[in-house]
Structure formats: structure tokens, C-alpha cells
Amino acid sequence: MKLYFASCIGLFAVAAAKRVVVNWDLSYISIDRDGHSQRRAISVNGKLPIPPILATIGDTVELNVHNGLDRPTTIHAHGLFQTNNTHMDGPAMITQCGIPPGDSFTYMYKLENRGSYWIHGHQAHEISDGLRAAFIINDKPNEHPYQYDEDYLLTFEDWFKEEFADRMYQTLNPKESFPPPHGYASGLINGVNGNVTQELKFHPGKTYRIRLVNMGDLNSFQFSLPGHDMQVIEADGEYSVPYITDGIDIAPAQRYSVLVKAHDTDAYNYHFNATMHANFIPASPGLTPRVYTGNIEYNKNSPYQDTRAFYEKPDFKWLNDIEMEALDGQPAMIPTRNVYQDIGNKLYNTGQHLDHINNITFAMPNVPTLFTALSMGSLAMDPRVYGPQTNAVVLNYGEIVELTINSPAQLPHPIHRHGLTFQIVEYGPASTPFPIPEKFQNIPVRNALAAPMRRDTMSIPEYSYIKVRFRAVSAINILHCHYSVHAAIGMDMVFIEGPDVLQKTLRVPEKMYEMCRKQGIPTTGNAAGNKGFDFTVD
């Protein structure tokens, strides 16, 4: 099998590798990515889009990052399990200090899971400025649970004409309306304008795996392939029982794989559809939603099949992950602890509208949370030492947690938990004392099947709650909304998992402490860098 991303990349070359070395030199470039606007962006080795990282389960990926930017940066490998490796997870001031400008750092990833992932900046929300790439972890030879002939990768991005810092200034400026006037992004597929992406070549009778990776900042992508049957076999790196669907609405940070059987004849070519949308932004013709089409080419001399009737059929089926089942058949875990969270937005006396979880708007600590957990002894089990604004929840190692997130809002939220996947066990109507618009009333309760699907990014629908379950490990795992603006204005919290175990088992490289010292950031003490519960700051 081969993985295709704009051009052919052979996976056989990495299948037997034990260590995959990737070198990233970050720098700014001026680029027009969508054919509409030139702007500053972040490149890797002078290039954008950034080539995908390709490896095989069991490999170790060595990612050498040199920061040629004018500010600190970190890198997060989204969805990778980080067993005994939480210091390599990447969120700034949670598991590390940023890599200072002009400095370098090496991330080491021990690949425990297979599937479709991505990797991106995790400081200053550099996703929006181009620092994002696919990360594909292949099965070992002869260990594929599904058989297919070729492997295609489609990455989706929204691209704004403004840098993220400019968008944030407008969002946080109390003199501006909130939400600010909507900026309209362009859609990119495999790094280029979605309407000019390279065609997918099909051959009669073959079976194709198509990986769908939304690396977007704010927009979802609705993907469909008229004239073909799609079997979903993966969500966020976890294999599923085959799930037949007509369309998939892919929220930011989510990934899927579908199997598609080619027709027995090359008499017709076809189009695939990727509609970029944010349904909380009012529709504006030509601006949002934006419809992108790509080509499925059987024979360059064949005509394209008219598939308009596909979208008009009354039984058109959209994927619903509560209806999916994990391929390994793992039943729902029995929780030993319950955690409840309300998410939303509120107006502060500064005139700013900020997001919150349980009425706490997240703020970065003065000491990386991991370093607090490692340096506070028995007090590391007390959530107060992590500071009130980190919204920390301390979990015992091995606890099985049922997390309920209540979202009484007229927009969906893609919520990502770092470190491991969770089981999706229930959706239902949000609890709120305020009136709910008629179109969102009577939302049903939906429960998982016998083997709940696992994933790492949940999409909570409008005016809904979700229940997920996971087993606590020994790690520091941030949970946040994957709309970059929402994460930036406070929709974040931190799970402190088994800190007593971390103190006995984790050894952080000296280089990580050195990067903090270069920036005057303390590496011991509570969230303020002090002893006990003293949070005074100079």
C-alpha cells in the first residue's frame, strides 16, 4: 500500500524503521495560499504546506525543532498517546516552557497507537498561521484489520487573511462588538485552494482508504463522495466496526478514514465534495459556506457523472459517532468518579467577553503545571496548588472518570482531551435556566451501543451535553475547545492525573528546565512559583 498526498509517498520505506528523524526549522514566509491574499505565515524548512510525518506503530519519532520565530513556540502531536511521556505533549506552560527564539528542542514520540493524526503549534495558537501538518502512523505489515489497495490523505484547513494575533486583538478589544465582525476563511485541501487540489485516481475494482484530517482553526468540513459507498473504519486513530454513511461532518481536529470500493468500469469520473462551514456564522453567498469539489478520476477521457440527485435523496445519512462501535469490542467502562463541567461565555467588568468552564476563565500559570506536580510533594494531590485559573482537577491513577460537559450555547464546540482517547457514551439536551430556541428544543437522549466508540476530540452539538469515560493515567492532560479563539479566551482546564505516580516515574530532560531559565520562568513551586498556597506575585 502507498499513501498519496498530492504526490506519491511510499510507506514501505518506513515500515521497518525503528527511529524516524524529522527536522523542522521554523521561520516566517510571505505566501498566498488561497489565491486571494498574501500574508505572513509560519513555514517549516521554508515550505508551506508542511509535509506529513509518516511512521509505523512501534517506531520512535525524533522531531528536532529549531525556533526561527520571534516568540517562543511548542509542538503538540495531536492524538498521540503519551504513556510515561507527558513532558513531550507540548502545550505551553502546561507540560513545558516554550522553545525560546533561536533555540532548539527535540521531541521524542514513542508510537503506541496507529491511525490518522496531526501535529501543530501549541503556543500563541500558531495553528492559524500555518504550523500544522498530518501525522500518519501506519499499521505494521500484515497487521492491518482492513484490506485496501491504496491509501489517500486529504487534509482540510481554513485560511484567514489575517494573522491570529490580529483576530485576537479584535476579539478582546472591549470597544469592538462581540462577537467581532466575522472574517471569512478560504478552504484548503492538501495545502492548496480546495478547488484546485490534485485529483484522486481510481482504478476499477480496487479498494481505497481515504484519510480525512481537519486541521482547521474554526470551520468544519462536510465530506461526501457521490456515486460511491463510504464505510467509515476509523475515528481519531481508533478503528471502528464498518459504518456506512453518505456524508461526514468533520469538526476541527477530528479525523476519519473511509473505505471506498471503486466501480468495475472507468466509464465515468466523479467529484467529491468538501463544504467548509461554521453554522454559527450567518450564511453569506460566496463567503460561507464555501463549497469545494475535487475529482475522482477513473479515465481522463471519460465524462463526469451527474450526481446532483445524490444530495436530494430523502434518506441521506450523516455520520453520528454515538452510532459507531469500537472494532475491539471494549464495553463501556464503569465509572468510579464523576466530573461535571458547564461551558459558556460571559461579560467581564473589563468589557471583554471571555469563555469559561464552570465559571472559571483559564489563565496560564507562572510555572508549567507539570513542574508544579513534580516539585510539590504530597501537596501535588491538592488542586489548589495549581492555581485557581488553571481550573485543575486532580485524579487518582487508574480512576475511571465519567465526564459530563454541558453546553447550553447556540454553537457546537469541538473539545479535545490530550493524552488518550475516551469513550463516547451519551448525548442529550443541555440543562439551562434560559429559553432555548425552538429549533433546538426536544433534543433526544442518545446512548452508545455495546462497544462505545473511542476518540480524542468530541463535537458537542448546540444546546447539548455529552458524557464520555476514560481511565486516568499518570500525566498532565489539558482539555480545551479546538476553536483557537475559544481556547485563547479561556475554554480550557487541566486534568492532573496520578501526580504521586509521576513523581516516582518521570524524569524530565535538563534541556526543558534550561529553556525555562532562559526566559526567567520558575520550575518549582505552586502555580505562582511559591511554596504551599502562597500565590503572591511580585
Backbone torsions as a table, in degrees:
resi	resn	phi	psi	omega
1	MET	NA	150.7	176.3
2	LYS	-128.4	151.5	174.6
3	LEU	-102.9	127.6	-178.6
4	TYR	-107.1	127.4	174.6
5	PHE	-141.2	93.8	-176.1
6	ALA	65.9	-48.1	171.0
7	SER	-132.6	167.4	-172.7
8	CYS	-77.0	130.8	175.7
9	ILE	-123.3	119.2	-178.0
10	GLY	-77.5	130.9	177.5
11	LEU	-87.4	-16.8	180.0
12	PHE	-60.3	-28.5	-176.7
13	ALA	-66.8	-26.5	-178.0
14	VAL	-106.4	-5.6	-173.3
15	ALA	-61.1	-35.1	-176.8
16	ALA	-97.9	1.3	-175.5
17	ALA	-72.2	145.0	174.8
18	LYS	-102.8	-28.4	178.1
19	ARG	-134.0	123.8	178.9
20	VAL	-109.2	117.2	-176.7
21	VAL	-99.9	125.4	179.8
22	VAL	-125.5	129.0	-179.4
23	ASN	-112.2	122.9	179.2
24	TRP	-118.3	119.5	172.0
25	ASP	-109.7	108.4	-175.2
26	LEU	-84.5	136.6	176.8
27	SER	-157.1	166.2	176.7
28	TYR	-90.3	144.2	171.1
29	ILE	-136.9	161.2	170.9
30	SER	-102.4	128.1	-171.0
31	ILE	-150.1	148.8	170.2
32	ASP	-109.9	103.8	-174.3
33	ARG	-91.1	-26.7	-172.2
34	ASP	-111.7	1.1	-179.0
35	GLY	81.8	9.8	-176.9
36	HIS	-123.7	-31.4	-172.6
37	SER	-151.8	141.4	175.6
38	GLN	-95.1	135.1	179.2
39	ARG	-156.4	165.3	176.0
40	ARG	-76.3	140.5	-179.9
41	ALA	-145.9	168.6	178.7
42	ILE	-98.2	129.2	-179.4
43	SER	-116.2	163.4	171.4
44	VAL	-117.7	123.1	-177.5
45	ASN	53.9	35.3	177.1
46	GLY	77.1	9.5	-174.6
47	LYS	-122.7	148.9	171.8
48	LEU	-152.1	126.9	7.8
49	PRO	-70.0	160.9	179.8
50	ILE	-83.2	129.0	-179.8
51	PRO	-59.5	147.2	179.1
52	PRO	-68.0	152.1	172.2
53	ILE	-90.3	130.3	-177.1
54	LEU	-121.6	130.4	179.5
55	ALA	-155.8	-176.3	-178.4
56	THR	-127.2	144.3	178.0
57	ILE	-52.1	136.8	-176.1
58	GLY	97.4	-19.8	176.9
59	ASP	-71.0	163.8	166.2
60	THR	-112.5	125.5	176.8
61	VAL	-98.8	125.3	175.8
62	GLU	-104.4	108.9	-178.7
63	LEU	-105.8	108.8	-179.5
64	ASN	-95.6	114.4	-175.1
65	VAL	-111.7	124.0	170.9
66	HIS	-108.2	126.2	-176.4
67	ASN	-92.2	99.3	175.9
68	GLY	-95.7	15.7	179.5
69	LEU	-87.1	178.3	-179.1
70	ASP	-99.3	15.9	179.5
71	ARG	-151.7	161.8	177.5
72	PRO	-63.4	157.0	178.7
73	THR	-146.9	158.7	171.8
74	THR	-138.5	165.4	-179.4
75	ILE	-126.5	134.4	177.2
76	HIS	-120.8	125.8	174.7
77	ALA	-88.9	99.6	-168.2
78	HIS	-70.7	118.5	176.8
79	GLY	97.6	-14.8	180.0
80	LEU	-69.3	135.1	172.6
81	PHE	-67.5	141.4	-177.0
82	GLN	-126.9	52.4	179.7
83	THR	-63.0	125.5	-177.1
84	ASN	53.8	28.3	-174.8
85	ASN	-144.3	24.7	-172.7
86	THR	-61.6	-24.5	179.4
87	HIS	-68.6	-11.9	178.2
88	MET	-99.7	9.4	-175.2
89	ASP	-72.9	-35.6	167.2
90	GLY	108.7	-23.9	-176.7
91	PRO	-64.3	128.8	-175.4
92	ALA	-62.1	135.5	177.9
93	MET	64.7	10.0	171.0
94	ILE	-107.7	-55.9	177.9
95	THR	-114.0	-3.8	179.6
96	GLN	-167.4	163.7	164.6
97	CYS	-83.5	154.5	179.1
98	GLY	-64.4	156.5	173.5
99	ILE	-73.3	117.8	-176.4
100	PRO	-63.7	154.6	175.2
101	PRO	-55.0	134.0	-179.7
102	GLY	84.5	-7.1	-178.0
103	ASP	-100.6	172.4	-179.2
104	SER	-133.1	156.1	176.6
105	PHE	-151.4	147.8	179.5
106	THR	-111.6	121.6	172.8
107	TYR	-92.1	134.7	177.4
108	MET	-117.1	120.5	-178.9
109	TYR	-116.0	120.0	174.5
110	LYS	-93.3	110.6	-167.4
111	LEU	-79.7	103.2	-178.5
112	GLU	-94.5	-21.0	-174.7
113	ASN	-127.5	155.2	-176.8
114	ARG	-114.0	159.2	176.4
115	GLY	130.6	-158.6	-172.3
116	SER	-105.2	118.7	-176.4
117	TYR	-133.3	-176.6	172.7
118	TRP	-151.5	170.1	-174.1
119	ILE	-139.9	138.6	-172.2
120	HIS	-156.6	165.1	174.9
121	GLY	-64.7	147.3	179.5
122	HIS	-133.5	35.2	170.1
123	GLN	-142.6	137.2	-178.9
124	ALA	59.4	19.7	173.3
125	HIS	53.0	51.6	-176.3
126	GLU	-74.3	-5.4	170.9
127	ILE	-50.1	-46.0	-173.6
128	SER	-66.0	-20.7	-177.2
129	ASP	-103.4	13.0	170.9
130	GLY	110.4	-8.9	-175.5
131	LEU	-82.4	78.0	-177.6
132	ARG	-159.7	142.5	-179.4
133	ALA	-155.8	156.8	175.1
134	ALA	-73.4	152.7	179.0
135	PHE	-136.8	104.3	-174.3
136	ILE	-106.2	124.4	178.4
137	ILE	-112.2	111.4	-175.6
138	ASN	-82.3	153.9	170.0
139	ASP	-66.3	156.2	171.5
140	LYS	-66.9	152.1	177.7
141	PRO	-53.1	137.8	177.9
142	ASN	68.9	12.6	176.4
143	GLU	-117.9	16.8	177.8
144	HIS	-74.6	125.1	177.7
145	PRO	-71.5	-20.5	178.1
146	TYR	-125.3	144.2	-179.1
147	GLN	-100.7	134.9	177.2
148	TYR	-154.3	161.3	-173.6
149	ASP	-92.3	-37.2	-178.5
150	GLU	-139.1	161.8	-173.1
151	ASP	-129.9	114.9	178.1
152	TYR	-108.5	148.0	177.1
153	LEU	-121.8	126.5	172.8
154	LEU	-120.5	115.2	174.3
155	THR	-100.8	142.4	-179.0
156	PHE	-119.4	134.9	178.1
157	GLU	-138.1	147.2	165.2
158	ASP	-102.0	139.5	-173.4
159	TRP	-129.2	114.4	-179.5
160	PHE	-92.8	152.0	180.0
161	LYS	-75.2	-18.3	179.5
162	GLU	-99.3	149.3	169.8
163	GLU	-69.3	157.2	-175.7
164	PHE	-60.6	-37.3	-179.1
165	ALA	-60.1	-36.6	178.9
166	ASP	-68.9	-40.0	178.3
167	ARG	-66.0	-38.3	179.5
168	MET	-68.1	-37.2	178.3
169	TYR	-59.0	-43.3	-180.0
170	GLN	-67.0	-38.0	-179.4
171	THR	-66.4	-39.3	-173.7
172	LEU	-91.9	-8.5	-178.2
173	ASN	-74.2	112.6	-176.7
174	PRO	-65.1	-13.3	178.7
175	LYS	-84.0	-10.6	178.6
176	GLU	-92.9	155.9	174.6
177	SER	-68.5	154.7	176.9
178	PHE	-128.2	132.3	-6.8
179	PRO	-66.1	155.7	-177.0
180	PRO	-66.8	165.5	176.8
181	PRO	-52.8	134.2	-172.4
182	HIS	-70.5	129.3	169.1
183	GLY	-88.6	143.2	-176.6
184	TYR	-107.1	120.5	-178.7
185	ALA	-85.0	160.7	167.5
186	SER	-97.5	154.1	179.4
187	GLY	-97.9	133.9	176.8
188	LEU	-115.6	137.3	173.3
189	ILE	-121.3	122.9	-173.2
190	ASN	52.1	38.7	170.0
191	GLY	87.1	-2.7	-178.4
192	VAL	-128.7	167.6	177.1
193	ASN	-46.0	130.2	-171.2
194	GLY	-59.7	-18.6	-179.6
195	ASN	-91.8	-1.7	-179.9
196	VAL	-125.0	13.6	179.5
197	THR	-65.2	153.3	-177.1
198	GLN	-62.6	143.1	-178.7
199	GLU	-68.4	157.2	171.6
200	LEU	-96.8	122.7	-177.8
201	LYS	-91.4	123.4	176.7
202	PHE	-109.6	146.4	174.9
203	HIS	-121.1	136.8	-176.1
204	PRO	-49.5	133.2	174.0
205	GLY	85.0	-12.4	-178.3
206	LYS	-83.9	159.1	176.9
207	THR	-112.2	134.6	-175.6
208	TYR	-120.2	137.8	168.0
209	ARG	-96.8	125.5	176.8
210	ILE	-115.5	118.1	179.0
211	ARG	-93.2	130.6	-177.1
212	LEU	-116.8	115.8	-173.6
213	VAL	-125.5	112.9	176.8
214	ASN	-90.6	105.6	178.5
215	MET	-99.1	23.6	-173.5
216	GLY	-74.7	167.9	-177.6
217	ASP	-97.5	-35.9	-174.4
218	LEU	-142.6	-28.0	-170.1
219	ASN	-99.6	145.7	170.2
220	SER	-91.1	163.9	176.3
221	PHE	-128.8	126.6	175.0
222	GLN	-95.1	117.2	-175.4
223	PHE	-109.7	135.5	173.8
224	SER	-148.5	158.0	-177.0
225	LEU	-134.2	79.5	-175.4
226	PRO	-57.4	142.9	178.7
227	GLY	87.4	1.1	-179.9
228	HIS	-138.0	154.3	173.4
229	ASP	-90.6	135.1	176.9
230	MET	-110.7	126.9	172.7
231	GLN	-110.5	114.5	177.4
232	VAL	-77.3	129.8	-178.7
233	ILE	-124.5	-2.7	-177.8
234	GLU	-153.1	140.6	169.3
235	ALA	-133.9	119.7	176.5
236	ASP	52.6	42.3	175.9
237	GLY	87.1	-5.9	179.7
238	GLU	-104.4	128.8	178.4
239	TYR	-72.9	145.3	-179.8
240	SER	-123.0	162.0	164.4
241	VAL	-60.7	140.3	-178.4
242	PRO	-52.4	131.5	-176.5
243	TYR	-126.1	115.8	-176.0
244	ILE	-87.5	131.3	-178.3
245	THR	-149.6	160.6	175.1
246	ASP	-92.2	-33.0	-176.3
247	GLY	-148.8	155.3	-179.8
248	ILE	-130.4	125.0	174.5
249	ASP	-95.7	109.7	-171.0
250	ILE	-101.7	110.8	179.6
251	ALA	-75.1	160.7	175.9
252	PRO	-52.5	132.7	177.8
253	ALA	84.4	-8.7	179.1
254	GLN	-85.5	155.8	178.5
255	ARG	-139.8	148.9	175.8
256	TYR	-141.3	156.3	165.8
257	SER	-122.5	138.6	176.0
258	VAL	-124.5	146.9	170.3
259	LEU	-100.2	133.6	-179.5
260	VAL	-130.6	123.9	176.9
261	LYS	-90.9	123.5	179.0
262	ALA	-69.5	153.6	177.2
263	HIS	-67.1	164.2	-178.6
264	ASP	-81.5	-3.8	-178.7
265	THR	-134.1	153.6	177.0
266	ASP	-104.2	29.5	-176.8
267	ALA	-66.9	-27.5	-178.3
268	TYR	-133.0	150.6	165.5
269	ASN	-100.5	168.2	-175.1
270	TYR	-139.5	166.2	173.8
271	HIS	-112.2	142.9	164.3
272	PHE	-101.6	157.7	-175.8
273	ASN	-120.5	137.1	173.0
274	ALA	-136.7	102.1	-178.4
275	THR	-96.8	116.0	179.2
276	MET	-86.1	129.8	-176.6
277	HIS	-154.0	154.7	166.4
278	ALA	-133.5	100.5	-166.7
279	ASN	-69.9	-3.9	174.4
280	PHE	-91.2	-5.0	174.2
281	ILE	-97.3	126.7	-177.9
282	PRO	-55.6	138.0	-179.5
283	ALA	-62.2	141.1	177.7
284	SER	-143.2	116.4	-174.0
285	PRO	-52.3	128.3	178.6
286	GLY	83.7	-10.4	-177.7
287	LEU	-115.1	-47.3	176.2
288	THR	-157.8	133.0	-5.6
289	PRO	-70.7	160.8	176.6
290	ARG	-111.6	129.7	-177.5
291	VAL	-102.7	124.3	178.3
292	TYR	-118.4	139.6	177.8
293	THR	-127.1	140.8	174.8
294	GLY	-122.2	170.7	-173.5
295	ASN	-106.1	136.4	167.2
296	ILE	-104.4	107.2	-172.2
297	GLU	-104.7	115.2	172.5
298	TYR	-90.0	-42.8	-176.9
299	ASN	-151.8	121.6	-174.1
300	LYS	-62.0	-17.6	179.7
301	ASN	-93.8	-3.4	-178.1
302	SER	-86.9	151.8	176.7
303	PRO	-75.6	165.9	177.2
304	TYR	-91.3	133.9	-179.1
305	GLN	-70.1	137.6	175.1
306	ASP	-79.3	113.5	-174.6
307	THR	-117.0	21.7	-177.5
308	ARG	-59.9	-33.1	-178.5
309	ALA	-65.1	-22.9	-179.7
310	PHE	-56.8	-41.8	-175.6
311	TYR	-81.8	-7.8	-178.3
312	GLU	-100.7	-4.9	-176.4
313	LYS	-68.9	137.9	-173.5
314	PRO	-67.7	-22.2	-177.1
315	ASP	-102.7	26.4	178.2
316	PHE	-56.3	129.2	-172.9
317	LYS	-112.7	121.6	171.6
318	TRP	-93.1	145.0	177.5
319	LEU	-62.9	140.8	173.8
320	ASN	-132.9	114.5	-170.6
321	ASP	-68.6	-17.4	176.1
322	ILE	-69.2	-18.8	178.9
323	GLU	-89.7	-7.1	-179.8
324	MET	-84.6	158.4	177.1
325	GLU	-128.9	141.2	177.2
326	ALA	-66.1	136.7	-176.9
327	LEU	-63.4	-33.2	-177.5
328	ASP	-78.2	-3.7	174.8
329	GLY	74.2	13.5	-178.2
330	GLN	-62.6	123.4	-179.5
331	PRO	-73.6	169.7	177.9
332	ALA	-60.2	131.9	176.9
333	MET	-70.2	151.5	178.9
334	ILE	-94.1	114.6	-173.7
335	PRO	-71.5	146.9	173.7
336	THR	-111.7	-5.2	179.1
337	ARG	-152.1	145.4	178.4
338	ASN	-118.3	135.6	176.1
339	VAL	-125.8	131.3	-177.2
340	TYR	-119.4	135.6	180.0
341	GLN	-135.4	134.4	168.3
342	ASP	-103.3	133.9	176.9
343	ILE	-118.6	149.5	-179.3
344	GLY	178.9	-161.9	-177.3
345	ASN	-138.0	144.0	179.0
346	LYS	-145.4	158.9	-179.1
347	LEU	-91.9	125.7	177.9
348	TYR	-93.9	166.7	-179.6
349	ASN	-72.0	-4.9	172.8
350	THR	-79.9	-7.8	-175.2
351	GLY	88.2	2.3	-179.4
352	GLN	-96.1	143.1	171.7
353	HIS	-95.4	119.5	-178.3
354	LEU	-125.7	151.6	178.1
355	ASP	-82.9	165.8	-179.1
356	HIS	-153.9	159.1	166.2
357	ILE	-123.8	120.7	-175.3
358	ASN	53.3	42.9	177.3
359	ASN	65.1	18.1	175.8
360	ILE	-116.4	120.7	175.4
361	THR	-88.8	121.9	-173.7
362	PHE	-63.9	140.8	170.8
363	ALA	-139.0	144.6	-178.7
364	MET	-64.6	140.2	173.2
365	PRO	-75.0	167.4	176.4
366	ASN	-82.5	-17.6	176.9
367	VAL	-121.8	134.7	176.0
368	PRO	-52.7	134.2	-174.2
369	THR	-56.1	-39.2	178.0
370	LEU	-59.1	-41.0	-177.2
371	PHE	-70.5	-32.1	172.5
372	THR	-63.4	-45.3	-179.7
373	ALA	-60.3	-35.5	-176.6
374	LEU	-81.4	-21.0	-170.9
375	SER	-110.1	-4.6	-172.9
376	MET	-99.8	9.1	176.8
377	GLY	58.3	-137.2	-177.0
378	SER	-67.2	-21.7	178.7
379	LEU	-69.3	-12.2	178.3
380	ALA	-63.7	-18.5	178.0
381	MET	-83.6	-3.4	-178.9
382	ASP	-100.9	117.0	-175.6
383	PRO	-61.1	-19.8	-177.0
384	ARG	-64.5	-28.4	-175.9
385	VAL	-69.2	-15.4	-178.4
386	TYR	-88.7	0.9	175.9
387	GLY	88.7	146.3	-176.3
388	PRO	-66.1	-30.3	-172.9
389	GLN	-87.1	-5.5	173.0
390	THR	-83.6	-13.1	177.1
391	ASN	55.7	45.9	-173.7
392	ALA	-75.6	140.7	171.4
393	VAL	-121.6	120.5	-179.6
394	VAL	-91.6	129.4	179.3
395	LEU	-117.9	145.1	173.7
396	ASN	-78.0	145.3	178.4
397	TYR	-57.6	128.0	177.0
398	GLY	90.0	-9.0	177.1
399	GLU	-60.3	143.1	174.1
400	ILE	-102.3	116.4	-170.5
401	VAL	-105.7	133.2	166.0
402	GLU	-102.8	115.2	-179.0
403	LEU	-103.0	121.2	175.1
404	THR	-108.1	124.4	176.4
405	ILE	-114.9	120.6	-178.4
406	ASN	-102.2	122.8	-174.8
407	SER	-126.3	84.7	179.5
408	PRO	-84.2	63.7	-174.5
409	ALA	-134.1	155.0	-177.5
410	GLN	-89.8	37.0	173.9
411	LEU	-155.4	149.3	178.6
412	PRO	-76.7	163.9	176.4
413	HIS	-133.8	121.4	171.5
414	PRO	-85.9	110.9	-174.4
415	ILE	-107.8	127.1	-178.4
416	HIS	-115.2	132.1	171.3
417	ARG	-107.6	125.1	-179.2
418	HIS	-72.0	158.7	166.1
419	GLY	98.0	-50.0	-176.4
420	LEU	-150.9	173.3	175.6
421	THR	-92.1	169.0	177.7
422	PHE	-132.5	158.9	173.9
423	GLN	-86.6	133.8	173.1
424	ILE	-91.1	115.9	-172.9
425	VAL	-113.0	-20.5	-177.4
426	GLU	-165.0	142.3	166.4
427	TYR	-121.0	154.3	175.9
428	GLY	-170.0	-177.5	-177.0
429	PRO	-74.3	138.3	-179.8
430	ALA	-66.4	152.0	174.0
431	SER	-95.8	125.8	180.0
432	THR	-156.9	143.4	176.3
433	PRO	-81.0	-5.0	-175.2
434	PHE	-98.7	157.5	179.7
435	PRO	-61.2	143.0	178.4
436	ILE	-107.7	131.3	177.8
437	PRO	-53.8	147.1	-173.5
438	GLU	-55.8	-38.4	-176.3
439	LYS	-66.6	-16.5	-179.3
440	PHE	-108.9	9.8	175.5
441	GLN	-83.4	159.5	178.1
442	ASN	62.7	35.1	173.1
443	ILE	-69.6	127.9	-176.3
444	PRO	-80.1	158.2	169.1
445	VAL	-81.6	129.7	179.9
446	ARG	-124.3	127.2	-177.9
447	ASN	-109.1	153.5	179.8
448	ALA	-69.0	163.1	175.0
449	LEU	-82.3	-167.4	-171.7
450	ALA	-61.8	-33.4	-179.9
451	ALA	-122.0	87.3	-173.5
452	PRO	-55.7	141.5	178.4
453	MET	-67.7	141.1	175.7
454	ARG	-106.3	147.1	175.0
455	ARG	-162.7	178.4	-179.1
456	ASP	-115.3	-7.3	178.4
457	THR	-133.0	114.9	179.3
458	MET	-96.5	147.0	174.3
459	SER	-113.8	109.1	-177.4
460	ILE	-87.9	118.1	-178.3
461	PRO	-66.9	170.4	178.4
462	GLU	-58.4	138.8	176.0
463	TYR	49.0	48.7	-176.7
464	SER	-136.7	163.8	167.3
465	TYR	-118.1	163.0	174.4
466	ILE	-136.7	146.1	172.9
467	LYS	-119.3	129.0	177.1
468	VAL	-130.8	158.2	180.0
469	ARG	-130.4	143.1	177.8
470	PHE	-153.5	160.8	177.3
471	ARG	-99.7	126.9	179.4
472	ALA	-68.6	139.4	179.5
473	VAL	-114.1	-158.5	172.9
474	SER	-109.3	96.3	-173.2
475	ALA	-168.3	166.6	170.1
476	ILE	-111.0	111.1	-173.3
477	ASN	-122.3	115.5	176.7
478	ILE	-80.3	146.9	173.0
479	LEU	-122.7	132.4	-176.3
480	HIS	-157.4	160.4	172.0
481	CYS	-70.9	140.0	-178.9
482	HIS	-96.4	10.8	157.6
483	TYR	-75.9	118.5	-173.1
484	SER	-57.1	-39.3	179.8
485	VAL	-63.3	-40.2	-178.8
486	HIS	-67.2	-41.0	176.5
487	ALA	-62.9	-37.8	-177.3
488	ALA	-69.9	-26.5	-178.9
489	ILE	-106.8	20.9	163.1
490	GLY	115.9	6.2	-180.0
491	MET	-90.2	71.1	-176.5
492	ASP	-145.1	154.8	169.6
493	MET	-156.6	170.5	-174.9
494	VAL	-129.8	130.1	169.7
495	PHE	-91.6	122.9	175.2
496	ILE	-98.8	102.2	-169.6
497	GLU	-107.0	117.6	177.9
498	GLY	54.5	51.1	-178.2
499	PRO	-63.1	-29.5	177.2
500	ASP	-65.0	-35.5	176.7
501	VAL	-71.2	-41.1	178.5
502	LEU	-55.9	-42.3	-177.9
503	GLN	-60.6	-28.2	-177.6
504	LYS	-90.4	-21.0	-168.9
505	THR	-118.0	-23.7	-172.1
506	LEU	-98.5	134.2	174.3
507	ARG	-122.7	115.7	-176.7
508	VAL	-87.2	132.6	179.3
509	PRO	-59.4	144.7	179.9
510	GLU	-57.7	-31.3	-179.3
511	LYS	-57.5	-32.8	-178.2
512	MET	-70.3	-37.2	175.3
513	TYR	-69.0	-38.0	179.8
514	GLU	-61.0	-41.0	179.8
515	MET	-63.1	-36.3	177.1
516	CYS	-66.3	-47.0	-177.2
517	ARG	-59.9	-37.5	179.4
518	LYS	-60.3	-25.5	-177.4
519	GLN	-106.3	8.2	178.7
520	GLY	70.3	27.2	-178.1
521	ILE	-100.0	124.5	178.9
522	PRO	-66.8	154.6	-176.0
523	THR	-121.5	6.8	176.2
524	THR	-137.2	162.3	175.6
525	GLY	97.1	-176.0	-179.9
526	ASN	-72.9	-169.8	-174.6
527	ALA	-60.6	-22.4	178.7
528	ALA	-96.0	-2.5	-178.5
529	GLY	86.3	17.7	-178.4
530	ASN	-114.6	177.3	177.3
531	LYS	-84.8	155.0	173.7
532	GLY	53.4	-129.3	-176.6
533	PHE	-111.3	28.1	176.2
534	ASP	-85.4	110.6	-178.4
535	PHE	-110.8	20.9	175.8
536	THR	-69.2	144.2	178.5
537	VAL	-129.4	149.9	179.6
538	ASP	-71.2	NA	NA
